[in-house]
Structures are given as structure tokens and as C-alpha cells.
């Protein structure tokens, strides 16, 4: 049985139905975080918590 993935929108998204939202979900069975854009829900990126933190730090410093 495939686990249910519960997506959560970023707190920076503009409203409930905003077209350009970043969504995140945790897959504890795989030990990864999943990331996607709401306008392309079929494209999913996998990251570790440490990897995502490093990406966010890099973006903030850019």
C-alpha cells in the first residue's frame, strides 16, 4: 500500500488558492522531504532536512 502524502503549503503563499505555491510533505518511511510547485504537482523533488536547510541558506545569501 502506498502511503498517503499530505502536502502543506508554504506560509509565504498568497492565499488558499494562489497559483504559485511551494508545497512540502514529509515521507518518514523514506526519510525525505518532498517539494513541489502547486501549478506542477506531478514534478516532485526529494531532499533531506539538511539538504533543504542548506538550499534555503544559499538562497537567502544570494
Residue pairs with C-beta under 8 A, 6 or more apart in sequence:
3 27
3 29
5 25
5 27
5 34
6 25
7 23
7 24
7 25
7 34
7 36
8 23
8 24
8 25
9 18
9 21
9 22
9 23
9 38
10 21
10 22
10 23
10 24
12 22
13 20
13 21
13 22
13 38
18 38
19 38
19 39
20 37
20 38
20 39
21 37
21 38
22 35
22 36
22 37
22 38
23 35
23 36
23 37
23 38
23 41
24 33
24 34
24 35
25 33
25 34
26 32
26 33
26 34
27 33
27 34
30 46
31 48
32 46
32 47
32 48
33 46
33 47
33 48
33 49
33 52
34 44
34 45
34 46
35 44
35 45
35 46
35 47
35 52
36 43
36 44
36 45
37 43
47 55
